[in-house]
Amino acid sequence: MSDSRSRRQKALSDLLRAEALASQEEVTERLKAQGFEVTQATVSRDLVQLGAVKVKRGGAIAYALPDQMGSSDWAAARLQRIFSEWVQSVESAGNIVVLKTPPGSAHLVGLALDQAQLEEVAGTICGDDTLFLALRDGVAPDAMAGRFRALSRD
């Protein structure tokens, strides 16, 4: 990671811990006020890399970092958001669930699945736009596919 990206992401982390920021535009403005030259696209990538998700606290929605909430809450919220944004289709095939994403996005979904540590999933293999999820023995592939389809529609 470059020094400038590292400094920017540190500043971003500090901002998210100090303030309730609800939009990428707000984050971009705050970083610019601190002297960082950023675009909304850069902020978006940084938020994903930091694992930031939007959560509701005290009636307000704002970004939060993984260490600001329980690990299961964070993983579930992140998985929900990633699936709704990136998963295009879900299909069961034997003891495997196949997920399709836009080109170049399979690793984002795979990382979120790995971090969620779902007990039903033995492992993931990610290509460019396709993920294979190997299910543990006894897990019903059609049921898991249905669960993932529901996540991708929310």
HUBEL-V848531 format. One record per residue. N is the residue number from 0. RES is the residue in three letters. SS is DSSP state (~ for helix, > for strand, _ for the rest). OMEGA is omega in degrees with one decimal (* if undefined). D_CENTER is the distance of its C-alpha to the mean C-alpha in Angstrom with 1 decimal. Layout:
n->N res->RES ss->SS omega->OMEGA d_center->D_CENTER
n->N res->RES ss->SS omega->OMEGA d_center->D_CENTER
//
This chain:
n->0 res->MET ss->_ omega->-179.3 d_center->19.6
n->1 res->SER ss->_ omega->-179.1 d_center->22.2
n->2 res->ASP ss->~ omega->-178.9 d_center->23.9
n->3 res->SER ss->~ omega->178.1 d_center->23.1
n->4 res->ARG ss->~ omega->178.8 d_center->19.4
n->5 res->SER ss->~ omega->178.5 d_center->19.6
n->6 res->ARG ss->~ omega->179.8 d_center->21.7
n->7 res->ARG ss->~ omega->-179.2 d_center->19.6
n->8 res->GLN ss->~ omega->175.0 d_center->16.4
n->9 res->LYS ss->~ omega->178.4 d_center->18.8
n->10 res->ALA ss->~ omega->178.3 d_center->20.2
n->11 res->LEU ss->~ omega->178.0 d_center->16.8
n->12 res->SER ss->~ omega->179.3 d_center->16.0
n->13 res->ASP ss->~ omega->177.9 d_center->19.6
n->14 res->LEU ss->~ omega->-177.7 d_center->19.3
n->15 res->LEU ss->~ omega->177.8 d_center->16.3
n->16 res->ARG ss->~ omega->-174.7 d_center->18.4
n->17 res->ALA ss->~ omega->-173.5 d_center->21.5
n->18 res->GLU ss->_ omega->173.1 d_center->20.8
n->19 res->ALA ss->_ omega->-179.8 d_center->19.0
n->20 res->LEU ss->_ omega->-172.1 d_center->17.5
n->21 res->ALA ss->_ omega->-177.0 d_center->16.2
n->22 res->SER ss->_ omega->176.7 d_center->15.8
n->23 res->GLN ss->~ omega->178.0 d_center->15.1
n->24 res->GLU ss->~ omega->177.5 d_center->18.8
n->25 res->GLU ss->~ omega->-180.0 d_center->19.7
n->26 res->VAL ss->~ omega->179.8 d_center->17.6
n->27 res->THR ss->~ omega->179.6 d_center->19.3
n->28 res->GLU ss->~ omega->-178.4 d_center->22.7
n->29 res->ARG ss->~ omega->178.7 d_center->22.4
n->30 res->LEU ss->~ omega->177.3 d_center->21.6
n->31 res->LYS ss->~ omega->178.5 d_center->24.5
n->32 res->ALA ss->~ omega->177.7 d_center->26.7
n->33 res->GLN ss->_ omega->175.4 d_center->26.2
n->34 res->GLY ss->_ omega->178.2 d_center->27.3
n->35 res->PHE ss->_ omega->175.1 d_center->24.2
n->36 res->GLU ss->_ omega->-175.6 d_center->24.4
n->37 res->VAL ss->_ omega->171.9 d_center->21.0
n->38 res->THR ss->_ omega->177.6 d_center->19.9
n->39 res->GLN ss->~ omega->179.0 d_center->17.2
n->40 res->ALA ss->~ omega->177.4 d_center->15.6
n->41 res->THR ss->~ omega->178.6 d_center->15.8
n->42 res->VAL ss->~ omega->179.2 d_center->14.2
n->43 res->SER ss->~ omega->178.6 d_center->11.3
n->44 res->ARG ss->~ omega->179.7 d_center->10.8
n->45 res->ASP ss->~ omega->179.4 d_center->11.6
n->46 res->LEU ss->~ omega->178.4 d_center->9.1
n->47 res->VAL ss->~ omega->-178.4 d_center->6.2
n->48 res->GLN ss->~ omega->178.5 d_center->8.6
n->49 res->LEU ss->~ omega->-179.0 d_center->9.4
n->50 res->GLY ss->_ omega->-179.3 d_center->6.2
n->51 res->ALA ss->_ omega->176.5 d_center->7.7
n->52 res->VAL ss->> omega->175.6 d_center->7.2
n->53 res->LYS ss->> omega->178.2 d_center->10.3
n->54 res->VAL ss->> omega->178.3 d_center->12.6
n->55 res->LYS ss->> omega->178.2 d_center->16.2
n->56 res->ARG ss->> omega->178.7 d_center->18.8
n->57 res->GLY ss->_ omega->177.7 d_center->22.5
n->58 res->GLY ss->_ omega->-179.6 d_center->22.1
n->59 res->ALA ss->> omega->177.7 d_center->20.1
n->60 res->ILE ss->> omega->179.7 d_center->16.5
n->61 res->ALA ss->> omega->176.7 d_center->15.0
n->62 res->TYR ss->> omega->175.0 d_center->12.2
n->63 res->ALA ss->> omega->177.4 d_center->12.0
n->64 res->LEU ss->_ omega->-177.7 d_center->11.2
n->65 res->PRO ss->~ omega->-177.7 d_center->10.6
n->66 res->ASP ss->~ omega->179.0 d_center->14.4
n->67 res->GLN ss->~ omega->178.6 d_center->15.3
n->68 res->MET ss->_ omega->178.4 d_center->14.6
n->69 res->GLY ss->_ omega->-175.7 d_center->15.3
n->70 res->SER ss->~ omega->179.8 d_center->13.2
n->71 res->SER ss->~ omega->176.6 d_center->13.3
n->72 res->ASP ss->~ omega->-178.9 d_center->12.5
n->73 res->TRP ss->~ omega->-177.6 d_center->9.4
n->74 res->ALA ss->~ omega->-179.6 d_center->8.2
n->75 res->ALA ss->~ omega->-179.7 d_center->9.4
n->76 res->ALA ss->~ omega->-179.0 d_center->8.1
n->77 res->ARG ss->~ omega->179.4 d_center->4.3
n->78 res->LEU ss->~ omega->178.0 d_center->5.7
n->79 res->GLN ss->~ omega->-177.3 d_center->7.9
n->80 res->ARG ss->~ omega->-178.4 d_center->6.1
n->81 res->ILE ss->~ omega->-179.5 d_center->4.5
n->82 res->PHE ss->~ omega->-177.1 d_center->8.0
n->83 res->SER ss->~ omega->-178.6 d_center->9.9
n->84 res->GLU ss->~ omega->-167.2 d_center->9.2
n->85 res->TRP ss->~ omega->-176.1 d_center->9.4
n->86 res->VAL ss->> omega->-178.1 d_center->11.5
n->87 res->GLN ss->> omega->178.6 d_center->15.1
n->88 res->SER ss->> omega->-179.5 d_center->17.1
n->89 res->VAL ss->> omega->-178.5 d_center->17.4
n->90 res->GLU ss->> omega->175.0 d_center->20.7
n->91 res->SER ss->> omega->179.8 d_center->22.3
n->92 res->ALA ss->> omega->-176.1 d_center->24.8
n->93 res->GLY ss->_ omega->-180.0 d_center->26.8
n->94 res->ASN ss->_ omega->-177.1 d_center->24.7
n->95 res->ILE ss->> omega->170.0 d_center->21.7
n->96 res->VAL ss->> omega->-178.3 d_center->19.0
n->97 res->VAL ss->> omega->178.2 d_center->18.3
n->98 res->LEU ss->> omega->176.0 d_center->15.2
n->99 res->LYS ss->> omega->179.0 d_center->15.7
n->100 res->THR ss->> omega->170.7 d_center->13.5
n->101 res->PRO ss->_ omega->178.8 d_center->14.9
n->102 res->PRO ss->_ omega->177.6 d_center->16.5
n->103 res->GLY ss->_ omega->-173.2 d_center->14.5
n->104 res->SER ss->_ omega->-175.3 d_center->11.1
n->105 res->ALA ss->~ omega->-178.1 d_center->11.5
n->106 res->HIS ss->~ omega->177.4 d_center->10.4
n->107 res->LEU ss->~ omega->-179.5 d_center->6.7
n->108 res->VAL ss->~ omega->179.0 d_center->7.0
n->109 res->GLY ss->~ omega->178.2 d_center->9.4
n->110 res->LEU ss->~ omega->179.0 d_center->7.8
n->111 res->ALA ss->~ omega->177.6 d_center->5.3
n->112 res->LEU ss->~ omega->179.1 d_center->8.8
n->113 res->ASP ss->~ omega->-179.0 d_center->10.7
n->114 res->GLN ss->~ omega->178.5 d_center->9.3
n->115 res->ALA ss->~ omega->177.4 d_center->9.9
n->116 res->GLN ss->_ omega->178.4 d_center->13.4
n->117 res->LEU ss->_ omega->-176.1 d_center->14.7
n->118 res->GLU ss->_ omega->-179.9 d_center->18.4
n->119 res->GLU ss->_ omega->-174.9 d_center->19.1
n->120 res->VAL ss->> omega->178.5 d_center->17.3
n->121 res->ALA ss->> omega->-179.8 d_center->19.5
n->122 res->GLY ss->> omega->-179.9 d_center->17.4
n->123 res->THR ss->> omega->171.4 d_center->15.4
n->124 res->ILE ss->> omega->-176.3 d_center->16.9
n->125 res->CYS ss->> omega->169.5 d_center->15.1
n->126 res->GLY ss->_ omega->179.3 d_center->17.2
n->127 res->ASP ss->_ omega->-177.4 d_center->16.7
n->128 res->ASP ss->_ omega->-177.5 d_center->15.9
n->129 res->THR ss->> omega->175.2 d_center->16.4
n->130 res->LEU ss->> omega->170.2 d_center->15.1
n->131 res->PHE ss->> omega->175.8 d_center->17.6
n->132 res->LEU ss->> omega->176.1 d_center->16.9
n->133 res->ALA ss->> omega->-178.9 d_center->20.1
n->134 res->LEU ss->> omega->177.8 d_center->20.9
n->135 res->ARG ss->_ omega->177.7 d_center->23.1
n->136 res->ASP ss->_ omega->177.4 d_center->26.7
n->137 res->GLY ss->_ omega->178.8 d_center->27.5
n->138 res->VAL ss->_ omega->-179.1 d_center->24.1
n->139 res->ALA ss->_ omega->-177.3 d_center->24.9
n->140 res->PRO ss->~ omega->-179.6 d_center->22.9
n->141 res->ASP ss->~ omega->178.5 d_center->23.6
n->142 res->ALA ss->~ omega->178.2 d_center->22.4
n->143 res->MET ss->~ omega->178.3 d_center->19.0
n->144 res->ALA ss->~ omega->178.0 d_center->18.8
n->145 res->GLY ss->~ omega->178.1 d_center->19.7
n->146 res->ARG ss->~ omega->179.6 d_center->17.1
n->147 res->PHE ss->~ omega->176.3 d_center->14.3
n->148 res->ARG ss->~ omega->179.6 d_center->16.2
n->149 res->ALA ss->~ omega->177.8 d_center->16.2
n->150 res->LEU ss->~ omega->-175.9 d_center->12.5
n->151 res->SER ss->~ omega->179.2 d_center->12.4
n->152 res->ARG ss->~ omega->-175.0 d_center->15.2
n->153 res->ASP ss->_ omega->* d_center->14.2
//
